[in-house]
Amino acid sequence: MVSRSFVVTEPLGLHLRPAGKLCEVSLKYQSRVQMKKGDYMANAKSVLGILAARVQHGDEIEIICDGADEEEALSAVIEFMQESLGDQ
């Protein structure tokens, strides 16, 4: 299992469009990909799960990957998050 924290700097937070793209990226990997915000754990392969976390500007989230390709999955998800929701 590997994980990394990330602070969302996008003013609109994690809304529908980036949630859908995060789901697309996560679905490319065999590993379980989860997103944690506070006590809430979301399946990053589910748009509704991601949206239910209600991630807003300034929130810190943790991406957790577990499985055969966990390192690759984590790298891809973090890269997507940085390009779409963080400092570039």
HTML snippet that shows the backbone in 3Dmol.js (N, CA, C, O; Angstrom):
<script src="https://3Dmol.org/build/3Dmol-min.js"></script>
<div id="view" style="width:600px;height:400px;position:relative"></div>
<script>
const pdb = `
ATOM      1  N   MET A   1       0.853  -1.171   0.000  1.00  0.00           N
ATOM      2  CA  MET A   1       0.000   0.000   0.000  1.00  0.00           C
ATOM      3  C   MET A   1       0.899   1.234   0.000  1.00  0.00           C
ATOM      4  O   MET A   1       1.879   1.306   0.740  1.00  0.00           O
ATOM      5  N   VAL A   2       0.546   2.194  -0.839  1.00  0.00           N
ATOM      6  CA  VAL A   2       1.267   3.460  -0.921  1.00  0.00           C
ATOM      7  C   VAL A   2       0.252   4.597  -0.835  1.00  0.00           C
ATOM      8  O   VAL A   2      -0.906   4.440  -1.222  1.00  0.00           O
ATOM      9  N   SER A   3       0.702   5.741  -0.325  1.00  0.00           N
ATOM     10  CA  SER A   3      -0.212   6.877  -0.220  1.00  0.00           C
ATOM     11  C   SER A   3       0.565   8.185  -0.294  1.00  0.00           C
ATOM     12  O   SER A   3       1.780   8.232  -0.101  1.00  0.00           O
ATOM     13  N   ARG A   4      -0.175   9.228  -0.579  1.00  0.00           N
ATOM     14  CA  ARG A   4       0.409  10.568  -0.616  1.00  0.00           C
ATOM     15  C   ARG A   4      -0.688  11.591  -0.370  1.00  0.00           C
ATOM     16  O   ARG A   4      -1.812  11.443  -0.852  1.00  0.00           O
ATOM     17  N   SER A   5      -0.352  12.625   0.383  1.00  0.00           N
ATOM     18  CA  SER A   5      -1.304  13.693   0.675  1.00  0.00           C
ATOM     19  C   SER A   5      -1.188  14.793  -0.369  1.00  0.00           C
ATOM     20  O   SER A   5      -0.153  14.960  -1.014  1.00  0.00           O
ATOM     21  N   PHE A   6      -2.273  15.535  -0.515  1.00  0.00           N
ATOM     22  CA  PHE A   6      -2.360  16.553  -1.547  1.00  0.00           C
ATOM     23  C   PHE A   6      -3.320  17.636  -1.065  1.00  0.00           C
ATOM     24  O   PHE A   6      -4.401  17.329  -0.562  1.00  0.00           O
ATOM     25  N   VAL A   7      -2.934  18.899  -1.216  1.00  0.00           N
ATOM     26  CA  VAL A   7      -3.818  20.013  -0.861  1.00  0.00           C
ATOM     27  C   VAL A   7      -4.420  20.570  -2.144  1.00  0.00           C
ATOM     28  O   VAL A   7      -3.701  20.891  -3.090  1.00  0.00           O
ATOM     29  N   VAL A   8      -5.732  20.681  -2.168  1.00  0.00           N
ATOM     30  CA  VAL A   8      -6.453  21.172  -3.337  1.00  0.00           C
ATOM     31  C   VAL A   8      -6.382  22.698  -3.364  1.00  0.00           C
ATOM     32  O   VAL A   8      -6.853  23.364  -2.443  1.00  0.00           O
ATOM     33  N   THR A   9      -5.792  23.243  -4.420  1.00  0.00           N
ATOM     34  CA  THR A   9      -5.682  24.701  -4.555  1.00  0.00           C
ATOM     35  C   THR A   9      -6.637  25.257  -5.601  1.00  0.00           C
ATOM     36  O   THR A   9      -6.753  26.474  -5.747  1.00  0.00           O
ATOM     37  N   GLU A  10      -7.312  24.394  -6.321  1.00  0.00           N
ATOM     38  CA  GLU A  10      -8.309  24.820  -7.318  1.00  0.00           C
ATOM     39  C   GLU A  10      -9.442  25.541  -6.585  1.00  0.00           C
ATOM     40  O   GLU A  10     -10.028  24.969  -5.666  1.00  0.00           O
ATOM     41  N   PRO A  11      -9.768  26.786  -6.968  1.00  0.00           N
ATOM     42  CA  PRO A  11     -10.820  27.543  -6.277  1.00  0.00           C
ATOM     43  C   PRO A  11     -12.176  26.838  -6.212  1.00  0.00           C
ATOM     44  O   PRO A  11     -12.914  27.014  -5.243  1.00  0.00           O
ATOM     45  N   LEU A  12     -12.509  26.044  -7.228  1.00  0.00           N
ATOM     46  CA  LEU A  12     -13.807  25.359  -7.241  1.00  0.00           C
ATOM     47  C   LEU A  12     -13.782  23.999  -6.554  1.00  0.00           C
ATOM     48  O   LEU A  12     -14.815  23.340  -6.445  1.00  0.00           O
ATOM     49  N   GLY A  13     -12.606  23.575  -6.091  1.00  0.00           N
ATOM     50  CA  GLY A  13     -12.502  22.280  -5.435  1.00  0.00           C
ATOM     51  C   GLY A  13     -12.623  21.128  -6.424  1.00  0.00           C
ATOM     52  O   GLY A  13     -12.348  21.286  -7.614  1.00  0.00           O
ATOM     53  N   LEU A  14     -13.027  19.996  -5.932  1.00  0.00           N
ATOM     54  CA  LEU A  14     -13.142  18.785  -6.755  1.00  0.00           C
ATOM     55  C   LEU A  14     -14.603  18.635  -7.188  1.00  0.00           C
ATOM     56  O   LEU A  14     -15.380  17.927  -6.548  1.00  0.00           O
ATOM     57  N   HIS A  15     -14.966  19.310  -8.281  1.00  0.00           N
ATOM     58  CA  HIS A  15     -16.335  19.289  -8.784  1.00  0.00           C
ATOM     59  C   HIS A  15     -16.494  18.182  -9.829  1.00  0.00           C
ATOM     60  O   HIS A  15     -15.589  17.365 -10.002  1.00  0.00           O
ATOM     61  N   LEU A  16     -17.609  18.146 -10.512  1.00  0.00           N
ATOM     62  CA  LEU A  16     -17.976  17.025 -11.381  1.00  0.00           C
ATOM     63  C   LEU A  16     -16.955  16.704 -12.473  1.00  0.00           C
ATOM     64  O   LEU A  16     -16.593  15.540 -12.649  1.00  0.00           O
ATOM     65  N   ARG A  17     -16.492  17.702 -13.197  1.00  0.00           N
ATOM     66  CA  ARG A  17     -15.578  17.428 -14.310  1.00  0.00           C
ATOM     67  C   ARG A  17     -14.268  16.777 -13.830  1.00  0.00           C
ATOM     68  O   ARG A  17     -13.899  15.725 -14.354  1.00  0.00           O
ATOM     69  N   PRO A  18     -13.553  17.361 -12.855  1.00  0.00           N
ATOM     70  CA  PRO A  18     -12.331  16.695 -12.405  1.00  0.00           C
ATOM     71  C   PRO A  18     -12.603  15.375 -11.676  1.00  0.00           C
ATOM     72  O   PRO A  18     -11.765  14.473 -11.705  1.00  0.00           O
ATOM     73  N   ALA A  19     -13.750  15.253 -11.031  1.00  0.00           N
ATOM     74  CA  ALA A  19     -14.092  13.986 -10.385  1.00  0.00           C
ATOM     75  C   ALA A  19     -14.227  12.880 -11.428  1.00  0.00           C
ATOM     76  O   ALA A  19     -13.767  11.758 -11.214  1.00  0.00           O
ATOM     77  N   GLY A  20     -14.854  13.198 -12.546  1.00  0.00           N
ATOM     78  CA  GLY A  20     -15.000  12.222 -13.628  1.00  0.00           C
ATOM     79  C   GLY A  20     -13.655  11.831 -14.213  1.00  0.00           C
ATOM     80  O   GLY A  20     -13.413  10.661 -14.507  1.00  0.00           O
ATOM     81  N   LYS A  21     -12.778  12.818 -14.383  1.00  0.00           N
ATOM     82  CA  LYS A  21     -11.459  12.524 -14.939  1.00  0.00           C
ATOM     83  C   LYS A  21     -10.610  11.738 -13.946  1.00  0.00           C
ATOM     84  O   LYS A  21      -9.849  10.854 -14.342  1.00  0.00           O
ATOM     85  N   LEU A  22     -10.736  12.056 -12.650  1.00  0.00           N
ATOM     86  CA  LEU A  22     -10.025  11.287 -11.623  1.00  0.00           C
ATOM     87  C   LEU A  22     -10.475   9.834 -11.665  1.00  0.00           C
ATOM     88  O   LEU A  22      -9.658   8.922 -11.545  1.00  0.00           O
ATOM     89  N   CYS A  23     -11.759   9.624 -11.832  1.00  0.00           N
ATOM     90  CA  CYS A  23     -12.308   8.280 -11.939  1.00  0.00           C
ATOM     91  C   CYS A  23     -11.740   7.569 -13.174  1.00  0.00           C
ATOM     92  O   CYS A  23     -11.371   6.397 -13.090  1.00  0.00           O
ATOM     93  N   GLU A  24     -11.667   8.252 -14.304  1.00  0.00           N
ATOM     94  CA  GLU A  24     -11.105   7.667 -15.528  1.00  0.00           C
ATOM     95  C   GLU A  24      -9.661   7.232 -15.327  1.00  0.00           C
ATOM     96  O   GLU A  24      -9.273   6.139 -15.738  1.00  0.00           O
ATOM     97  N   VAL A  25      -8.866   8.093 -14.693  1.00  0.00           N
ATOM     98  CA  VAL A  25      -7.457   7.762 -14.432  1.00  0.00           C
ATOM     99  C   VAL A  25      -7.377   6.542 -13.521  1.00  0.00           C
ATOM    100  O   VAL A  25      -6.608   5.619 -13.789  1.00  0.00           O
ATOM    101  N   SER A  26      -8.153   6.529 -12.459  1.00  0.00           N
ATOM    102  CA  SER A  26      -8.121   5.436 -11.475  1.00  0.00           C
ATOM    103  C   SER A  26      -8.541   4.097 -12.075  1.00  0.00           C
ATOM    104  O   SER A  26      -8.004   3.053 -11.706  1.00  0.00           O
ATOM    105  N   LEU A  27      -9.496   4.128 -12.995  1.00  0.00           N
ATOM    106  CA  LEU A  27      -9.999   2.896 -13.605  1.00  0.00           C
ATOM    107  C   LEU A  27      -8.978   2.208 -14.515  1.00  0.00           C
ATOM    108  O   LEU A  27      -9.165   1.048 -14.881  1.00  0.00           O
ATOM    109  N   LYS A  28      -7.920   2.898 -14.879  1.00  0.00           N
ATOM    110  CA  LYS A  28      -6.893   2.313 -15.735  1.00  0.00           C
ATOM    111  C   LYS A  28      -6.012   1.305 -14.997  1.00  0.00           C
ATOM    112  O   LYS A  28      -5.230   0.588 -15.621  1.00  0.00           O
ATOM    113  N   TYR A  29      -6.137   1.250 -13.677  1.00  0.00           N
ATOM    114  CA  TYR A  29      -5.237   0.417 -12.873  1.00  0.00           C
ATOM    115  C   TYR A  29      -5.994  -0.669 -12.142  1.00  0.00           C
ATOM    116  O   TYR A  29      -7.154  -0.502 -11.766  1.00  0.00           O
ATOM    117  N   GLN A  30      -5.307  -1.797 -11.948  1.00  0.00           N
ATOM    118  CA  GLN A  30      -5.888  -2.917 -11.207  1.00  0.00           C
ATOM    119  C   GLN A  30      -6.027  -2.594  -9.729  1.00  0.00           C
ATOM    120  O   GLN A  30      -6.975  -3.032  -9.078  1.00  0.00           O
ATOM    121  N   SER A  31      -5.100  -1.842  -9.212  1.00  0.00           N
ATOM    122  CA  SER A  31      -5.055  -1.544  -7.782  1.00  0.00           C
ATOM    123  C   SER A  31      -6.314  -0.841  -7.304  1.00  0.00           C
ATOM    124  O   SER A  31      -6.991  -0.148  -8.063  1.00  0.00           O
ATOM    125  N   ARG A  32      -6.609  -1.036  -6.030  1.00  0.00           N
ATOM    126  CA  ARG A  32      -7.680  -0.273  -5.404  1.00  0.00           C
ATOM    127  C   ARG A  32      -7.145   1.143  -5.209  1.00  0.00           C
ATOM    128  O   ARG A  32      -6.048   1.326  -4.681  1.00  0.00           O
ATOM    129  N   VAL A  33      -7.900   2.127  -5.625  1.00  0.00           N
ATOM    130  CA  VAL A  33      -7.503   3.529  -5.494  1.00  0.00           C
ATOM    131  C   VAL A  33      -8.571   4.211  -4.643  1.00  0.00           C
ATOM    132  O   VAL A  33      -9.752   4.212  -4.989  1.00  0.00           O
ATOM    133  N   GLN A  34      -8.133   4.791  -3.524  1.00  0.00           N
ATOM    134  CA  GLN A  34      -9.070   5.446  -2.624  1.00  0.00           C
ATOM    135  C   GLN A  34      -8.619   6.873  -2.342  1.00  0.00           C
ATOM    136  O   GLN A  34      -7.438   7.206  -2.448  1.00  0.00           O
ATOM    137  N   MET A  35      -9.575   7.694  -1.986  1.00  0.00           N
ATOM    138  CA  MET A  35      -9.310   9.076  -1.626  1.00  0.00           C
ATOM    139  C   MET A  35      -9.870   9.294  -0.231  1.00  0.00           C
ATOM    140  O   MET A  35     -11.031   8.988   0.039  1.00  0.00           O
ATOM    141  N   LYS A  36      -9.037   9.823   0.650  1.00  0.00           N
ATOM    142  CA  LYS A  36      -9.470  10.041   2.032  1.00  0.00           C
ATOM    143  C   LYS A  36      -9.467  11.530   2.340  1.00  0.00           C
ATOM    144  O   LYS A  36      -8.483  12.230   2.098  1.00  0.00           O
ATOM    145  N   LYS A  37     -10.583  11.999   2.877  1.00  0.00           N
ATOM    146  CA  LYS A  37     -10.694  13.376   3.357  1.00  0.00           C
ATOM    147  C   LYS A  37     -11.239  13.300   4.773  1.00  0.00           C
ATOM    148  O   LYS A  37     -12.397  12.941   4.986  1.00  0.00           O
ATOM    149  N   GLY A  38     -10.401  13.638   5.730  1.00  0.00           N
ATOM    150  CA  GLY A  38     -10.814  13.507   7.125  1.00  0.00           C
ATOM    151  C   GLY A  38     -11.093  12.051   7.439  1.00  0.00           C
ATOM    152  O   GLY A  38     -10.235  11.192   7.241  1.00  0.00           O
ATOM    153  N   ASP A  39     -12.296  11.772   7.930  1.00  0.00           N
ATOM    154  CA  ASP A  39     -12.693  10.401   8.245  1.00  0.00           C
ATOM    155  C   ASP A  39     -13.385   9.706   7.085  1.00  0.00           C
ATOM    156  O   ASP A  39     -13.683   8.513   7.160  1.00  0.00           O
ATOM    157  N   TYR A  40     -13.643  10.446   6.013  1.00  0.00           N
ATOM    158  CA  TYR A  40     -14.373   9.882   4.874  1.00  0.00           C
ATOM    159  C   TYR A  40     -13.410   9.238   3.883  1.00  0.00           C
ATOM    160  O   TYR A  40     -12.437   9.860   3.456  1.00  0.00           O
ATOM    161  N   MET A  41     -13.682   8.004   3.526  1.00  0.00           N
ATOM    162  CA  MET A  41     -12.882   7.271   2.543  1.00  0.00           C
ATOM    163  C   MET A  41     -13.753   7.026   1.319  1.00  0.00           C
ATOM    164  O   MET A  41     -14.839   6.454   1.423  1.00  0.00           O
ATOM    165  N   ALA A  42     -13.266   7.467   0.146  1.00  0.00           N
ATOM    166  CA  ALA A  42     -14.027   7.322  -1.094  1.00  0.00           C
ATOM    167  C   ALA A  42     -13.296   6.404  -2.058  1.00  0.00           C
ATOM    168  O   ALA A  42     -12.066   6.397  -2.112  1.00  0.00           O
ATOM    169  N   ASN A  43     -14.052   5.638  -2.809  1.00  0.00           N
ATOM    170  CA  ASN A  43     -13.517   4.836  -3.898  1.00  0.00           C
ATOM    171  C   ASN A  43     -13.259   5.793  -5.059  1.00  0.00           C
ATOM    172  O   ASN A  43     -14.198   6.383  -5.593  1.00  0.00           O
ATOM    173  N   ALA A  44     -11.991   5.953  -5.454  1.00  0.00           N
ATOM    174  CA  ALA A  44     -11.652   6.893  -6.527  1.00  0.00           C
ATOM    175  C   ALA A  44     -12.045   6.368  -7.903  1.00  0.00           C
ATOM    176  O   ALA A  44     -11.824   7.042  -8.909  1.00  0.00           O
ATOM    177  N   LYS A  45     -12.622   5.182  -7.955  1.00  0.00           N
ATOM    178  CA  LYS A  45     -13.129   4.638  -9.212  1.00  0.00           C
ATOM    179  C   LYS A  45     -14.638   4.869  -9.336  1.00  0.00           C
ATOM    180  O   LYS A  45     -15.285   4.328 -10.233  1.00  0.00           O
ATOM    181  N   SER A  46     -15.187   5.673  -8.430  1.00  0.00           N
ATOM    182  CA  SER A  46     -16.619   5.993  -8.415  1.00  0.00           C
ATOM    183  C   SER A  46     -16.797   7.509  -8.367  1.00  0.00           C
ATOM    184  O   SER A  46     -16.391   8.154  -7.401  1.00  0.00           O
ATOM    185  N   VAL A  47     -17.398   8.069  -9.402  1.00  0.00           N
ATOM    186  CA  VAL A  47     -17.621   9.517  -9.439  1.00  0.00           C
ATOM    187  C   VAL A  47     -18.482   9.953  -8.255  1.00  0.00           C
ATOM    188  O   VAL A  47     -18.194  10.968  -7.621  1.00  0.00           O
ATOM    189  N   LEU A  48     -19.528   9.200  -7.955  1.00  0.00           N
ATOM    190  CA  LEU A  48     -20.406   9.568  -6.841  1.00  0.00           C
ATOM    191  C   LEU A  48     -19.672   9.510  -5.503  1.00  0.00           C
ATOM    192  O   LEU A  48     -19.893  10.346  -4.627  1.00  0.00           O
ATOM    193  N   GLY A  49     -18.798   8.516  -5.355  1.00  0.00           N
ATOM    194  CA  GLY A  49     -18.005   8.427  -4.129  1.00  0.00           C
ATOM    195  C   GLY A  49     -17.097   9.628  -3.966  1.00  0.00           C
ATOM    196  O   GLY A  49     -16.964  10.174  -2.870  1.00  0.00           O
ATOM    197  N   ILE A  50     -16.474  10.036  -5.056  1.00  0.00           N
ATOM    198  CA  ILE A  50     -15.576  11.201  -5.025  1.00  0.00           C
ATOM    199  C   ILE A  50     -16.365  12.461  -4.690  1.00  0.00           C
ATOM    200  O   ILE A  50     -15.953  13.239  -3.830  1.00  0.00           O
ATOM    201  N   LEU A  51     -17.492  12.669  -5.360  1.00  0.00           N
ATOM    202  CA  LEU A  51     -18.301  13.861  -5.117  1.00  0.00           C
ATOM    203  C   LEU A  51     -18.843  13.913  -3.694  1.00  0.00           C
ATOM    204  O   LEU A  51     -18.991  14.992  -3.121  1.00  0.00           O
ATOM    205  N   ALA A  52     -19.137  12.748  -3.125  1.00  0.00           N
ATOM    206  CA  ALA A  52     -19.670  12.696  -1.766  1.00  0.00           C
ATOM    207  C   ALA A  52     -18.658  13.200  -0.734  1.00  0.00           C
ATOM    208  O   ALA A  52     -19.046  13.586   0.369  1.00  0.00           O
ATOM    209  N   ALA A  53     -17.385  13.200  -1.074  1.00  0.00           N
ATOM    210  CA  ALA A  53     -16.355  13.696  -0.149  1.00  0.00           C
ATOM    211  C   ALA A  53     -16.417  15.212  -0.011  1.00  0.00           C
ATOM    212  O   ALA A  53     -15.902  15.765   0.961  1.00  0.00           O
ATOM    213  N   ARG A  54     -17.038  15.888  -0.967  1.00  0.00           N
ATOM    214  CA  ARG A  54     -17.207  17.342  -0.950  1.00  0.00           C
ATOM    215  C   ARG A  54     -15.876  18.060  -0.723  1.00  0.00           C
ATOM    216  O   ARG A  54     -15.731  18.853   0.208  1.00  0.00           O
ATOM    217  N   VAL A  55     -14.923  17.767  -1.582  1.00  0.00           N
ATOM    218  CA  VAL A  55     -13.588  18.362  -1.484  1.00  0.00           C
ATOM    219  C   VAL A  55     -13.629  19.793  -1.990  1.00  0.00           C
ATOM    220  O   VAL A  55     -14.047  20.056  -3.118  1.00  0.00           O
ATOM    221  N   GLN A  56     -13.189  20.714  -1.139  1.00  0.00           N
ATOM    222  CA  GLN A  56     -13.210  22.128  -1.468  1.00  0.00           C
ATOM    223  C   GLN A  56     -11.797  22.703  -1.482  1.00  0.00           C
ATOM    224  O   GLN A  56     -10.837  22.043  -1.086  1.00  0.00           O
ATOM    225  N   HIS A  57     -11.693  23.926  -1.939  1.00  0.00           N
ATOM    226  CA  HIS A  57     -10.418  24.642  -1.972  1.00  0.00           C
ATOM    227  C   HIS A  57      -9.768  24.611  -0.583  1.00  0.00           C
ATOM    228  O   HIS A  57     -10.412  24.916   0.421  1.00  0.00           O
ATOM    229  N   GLY A  58      -8.498  24.240  -0.544  1.00  0.00           N
ATOM    230  CA  GLY A  58      -7.751  24.213   0.711  1.00  0.00           C
ATOM    231  C   GLY A  58      -7.825  22.905   1.475  1.00  0.00           C
ATOM    232  O   GLY A  58      -7.094  22.717   2.447  1.00  0.00           O
ATOM    233  N   ASP A  59      -8.694  21.997   1.053  1.00  0.00           N
ATOM    234  CA  ASP A  59      -8.807  20.703   1.739  1.00  0.00           C
ATOM    235  C   ASP A  59      -7.584  19.844   1.454  1.00  0.00           C
ATOM    236  O   ASP A  59      -7.038  19.858   0.351  1.00  0.00           O
ATOM    237  N   GLU A  60      -7.167  19.102   2.465  1.00  0.00           N
ATOM    238  CA  GLU A  60      -6.095  18.129   2.275  1.00  0.00           C
ATOM    239  C   GLU A  60      -6.732  16.755   2.112  1.00  0.00           C
ATOM    240  O   GLU A  60      -7.543  16.324   2.931  1.00  0.00           O
ATOM    241  N   ILE A  61      -6.349  16.089   1.048  1.00  0.00           N
ATOM    242  CA  ILE A  61      -6.837  14.733   0.815  1.00  0.00           C
ATOM    243  C   ILE A  61      -5.634  13.799   0.723  1.00  0.00           C
ATOM    244  O   ILE A  61      -4.511  14.221   0.446  1.00  0.00           O
ATOM    245  N   GLU A  62      -5.902  12.540   0.961  1.00  0.00           N
ATOM    246  CA  GLU A  62      -4.862  11.525   0.837  1.00  0.00           C
ATOM    247  C   GLU A  62      -5.297  10.530  -0.223  1.00  0.00           C
ATOM    248  O   GLU A  62      -6.426  10.039  -0.199  1.00  0.00           O
ATOM    249  N   ILE A  63      -4.398  10.233  -1.154  1.00  0.00           N
ATOM    250  CA  ILE A  63      -4.653   9.214  -2.163  1.00  0.00           C
ATOM    251  C   ILE A  63      -3.958   7.946  -1.698  1.00  0.00           C
ATOM    252  O   ILE A  63      -2.766   7.959  -1.389  1.00  0.00           O
ATOM    253  N   ILE A  64      -4.706   6.850  -1.651  1.00  0.00           N
ATOM    254  CA  ILE A  64      -4.186   5.567  -1.167  1.00  0.00           C
ATOM    255  C   ILE A  64      -4.391   4.531  -2.256  1.00  0.00           C
ATOM    256  O   ILE A  64      -5.506   4.340  -2.743  1.00  0.00           O
ATOM    257  N   CYS A  65      -3.304   3.858  -2.638  1.00  0.00           N
ATOM    258  CA  CYS A  65      -3.375   2.815  -3.666  1.00  0.00           C
ATOM    259  C   CYS A  65      -2.847   1.514  -3.093  1.00  0.00           C
ATOM    260  O   CYS A  65      -1.847   1.497  -2.375  1.00  0.00           O
ATOM    261  N   ASP A  66      -3.523   0.432  -3.414  1.00  0.00           N
ATOM    262  CA  ASP A  66      -3.132  -0.873  -2.904  1.00  0.00           C
ATOM    263  C   ASP A  66      -3.376  -1.920  -3.985  1.00  0.00           C
ATOM    264  O   ASP A  66      -4.506  -2.120  -4.429  1.00  0.00           O
ATOM    265  N   GLY A  67      -2.294  -2.587  -4.401  1.00  0.00           N
ATOM    266  CA  GLY A  67      -2.443  -3.635  -5.404  1.00  0.00           C
ATOM    267  C   GLY A  67      -1.194  -3.816  -6.233  1.00  0.00           C
ATOM    268  O   GLY A  67      -0.139  -3.261  -5.927  1.00  0.00           O
ATOM    269  N   ALA A  68      -1.326  -4.599  -7.284  1.00  0.00           N
ATOM    270  CA  ALA A  68      -0.192  -4.995  -8.118  1.00  0.00           C
ATOM    271  C   ALA A  68       0.514  -3.817  -8.772  1.00  0.00           C
ATOM    272  O   ALA A  68       1.739  -3.826  -8.898  1.00  0.00           O
ATOM    273  N   ASP A  69      -0.235  -2.804  -9.189  1.00  0.00           N
ATOM    274  CA  ASP A  69       0.355  -1.651  -9.875  1.00  0.00           C
ATOM    275  C   ASP A  69       0.173  -0.364  -9.060  1.00  0.00           C
ATOM    276  O   ASP A  69      -0.047   0.712  -9.616  1.00  0.00           O
ATOM    277  N   GLU A  70       0.268  -0.496  -7.743  1.00  0.00           N
ATOM    278  CA  GLU A  70      -0.014   0.627  -6.847  1.00  0.00           C
ATOM    279  C   GLU A  70       0.892   1.842  -7.063  1.00  0.00           C
ATOM    280  O   GLU A  70       0.421   2.978  -7.007  1.00  0.00           O
ATOM    281  N   GLU A  71       2.167   1.618  -7.307  1.00  0.00           N
ATOM    282  CA  GLU A  71       3.093   2.738  -7.520  1.00  0.00           C
ATOM    283  C   GLU A  71       2.713   3.531  -8.770  1.00  0.00           C
ATOM    284  O   GLU A  71       2.687   4.762  -8.751  1.00  0.00           O
ATOM    285  N   GLU A  72       2.420   2.818  -9.851  1.00  0.00           N
ATOM    286  CA  GLU A  72       2.039   3.473 -11.097  1.00  0.00           C
ATOM    287  C   GLU A  72       0.709   4.208 -10.938  1.00  0.00           C
ATOM    288  O   GLU A  72       0.543   5.322 -11.435  1.00  0.00           O
ATOM    289  N   ALA A  73      -0.226   3.579 -10.247  1.00  0.00           N
ATOM    290  CA  ALA A  73      -1.529   4.199 -10.028  1.00  0.00           C
ATOM    291  C   ALA A  73      -1.386   5.481  -9.217  1.00  0.00           C
ATOM    292  O   ALA A  73      -1.974   6.508  -9.555  1.00  0.00           O
ATOM    293  N   LEU A  74      -0.601   5.416  -8.147  1.00  0.00           N
ATOM    294  CA  LEU A  74      -0.417   6.602  -7.305  1.00  0.00           C
ATOM    295  C   LEU A  74       0.240   7.727  -8.100  1.00  0.00           C
ATOM    296  O   LEU A  74      -0.187   8.879  -8.014  1.00  0.00           O
ATOM    297  N   SER A  75       1.257   7.404  -8.860  1.00  0.00           N
ATOM    298  CA  SER A  75       1.938   8.429  -9.666  1.00  0.00           C
ATOM    299  C   SER A  75       0.984   9.084 -10.654  1.00  0.00           C
ATOM    300  O   SER A  75       0.979  10.306 -10.800  1.00  0.00           O
ATOM    301  N   ALA A  76       0.180   8.278 -11.329  1.00  0.00           N
ATOM    302  CA  ALA A  76      -0.751   8.809 -12.327  1.00  0.00           C
ATOM    303  C   ALA A  76      -1.820   9.686 -11.681  1.00  0.00           C
ATOM    304  O   ALA A  76      -2.146  10.751 -12.204  1.00  0.00           O
ATOM    305  N   VAL A  77      -2.362   9.249 -10.557  1.00  0.00           N
ATOM    306  CA  VAL A  77      -3.412  10.016  -9.887  1.00  0.00           C
ATOM    307  C   VAL A  77      -2.852  11.330  -9.353  1.00  0.00           C
ATOM    308  O   VAL A  77      -3.475  12.380  -9.512  1.00  0.00           O
ATOM    309  N   ILE A  78      -1.687  11.279  -8.723  1.00  0.00           N
ATOM    310  CA  ILE A  78      -1.086  12.507  -8.186  1.00  0.00           C
ATOM    311  C   ILE A  78      -0.735  13.467  -9.318  1.00  0.00           C
ATOM    312  O   ILE A  78      -0.941  14.674  -9.191  1.00  0.00           O
ATOM    313  N   GLU A  79      -0.215  12.951 -10.409  1.00  0.00           N
ATOM    314  CA  GLU A  79       0.101  13.806 -11.558  1.00  0.00           C
ATOM    315  C   GLU A  79      -1.168  14.492 -12.073  1.00  0.00           C
ATOM    316  O   GLU A  79      -1.164  15.693 -12.344  1.00  0.00           O
ATOM    317  N   PHE A  80      -2.246  13.725 -12.204  1.00  0.00           N
ATOM    318  CA  PHE A  80      -3.518  14.305 -12.633  1.00  0.00           C
ATOM    319  C   PHE A  80      -3.982  15.382 -11.651  1.00  0.00           C
ATOM    320  O   PHE A  80      -4.395  16.466 -12.063  1.00  0.00           O
ATOM    321  N   MET A  81      -3.913  15.081 -10.364  1.00  0.00           N
ATOM    322  CA  MET A  81      -4.373  16.027  -9.340  1.00  0.00           C
ATOM    323  C   MET A  81      -3.563  17.319  -9.387  1.00  0.00           C
ATOM    324  O   MET A  81      -4.126  18.408  -9.274  1.00  0.00           O
ATOM    325  N   GLN A  82      -2.261  17.208  -9.551  1.00  0.00           N
ATOM    326  CA  GLN A  82      -1.423  18.399  -9.595  1.00  0.00           C
ATOM    327  C   GLN A  82      -1.728  19.251 -10.823  1.00  0.00           C
ATOM    328  O   GLN A  82      -1.753  20.479 -10.744  1.00  0.00           O
ATOM    329  N   GLU A  83      -1.955  18.602 -11.944  1.00  0.00           N
ATOM    330  CA  GLU A  83      -2.268  19.334 -13.179  1.00  0.00           C
ATOM    331  C   GLU A  83      -3.655  19.968 -13.137  1.00  0.00           C
ATOM    332  O   GLU A  83      -3.859  21.052 -13.684  1.00  0.00           O
ATOM    333  N   SER A  84      -4.598  19.304 -12.497  1.00  0.00           N
ATOM    334  CA  SER A  84      -5.987  19.754 -12.544  1.00  0.00           C
ATOM    335  C   SER A  84      -6.423  20.567 -11.333  1.00  0.00           C
ATOM    336  O   SER A  84      -7.252  21.469 -11.456  1.00  0.00           O
ATOM    337  N   LEU A  85      -5.872  20.254 -10.165  1.00  0.00           N
ATOM    338  CA  LEU A  85      -6.408  20.856  -8.925  1.00  0.00           C
ATOM    339  C   LEU A  85      -5.362  21.532  -8.056  1.00  0.00           C
ATOM    340  O   LEU A  85      -5.707  22.122  -7.032  1.00  0.00           O
ATOM    341  N   GLY A  86      -4.105  21.462  -8.432  1.00  0.00           N
ATOM    342  CA  GLY A  86      -3.067  21.986  -7.549  1.00  0.00           C
ATOM    343  C   GLY A  86      -2.186  23.008  -8.200  1.00  0.00           C
ATOM    344  O   GLY A  86      -2.479  23.523  -9.279  1.00  0.00           O
ATOM    345  N   ASP A  87      -1.091  23.292  -7.518  1.00  0.00           N
ATOM    346  CA  ASP A  87      -0.105  24.225  -8.045  1.00  0.00           C
ATOM    347  C   ASP A  87       0.597  23.598  -9.225  1.00  0.00           C
ATOM    348  O   ASP A  87       0.948  22.418  -9.197  1.00  0.00           O
ATOM    349  N   GLN A  88       0.800  24.382 -10.256  1.00  0.00           N
ATOM    350  CA  GLN A  88       1.460  23.866 -11.455  1.00  0.00           C
ATOM    351  C   GLN A  88       2.829  24.464 -11.603  1.00  0.00           C
ATOM    352  O   GLN A  88       3.540  24.149 -12.557  1.00  0.00           O
TER     353      GLN A  88
END
`;
const viewer = $3Dmol.createViewer("view");
viewer.addModel(pdb, "pdb");
viewer.setStyle({}, {cartoon: {color: "spectrum"}});
viewer.zoomTo();
viewer.render();
</script>
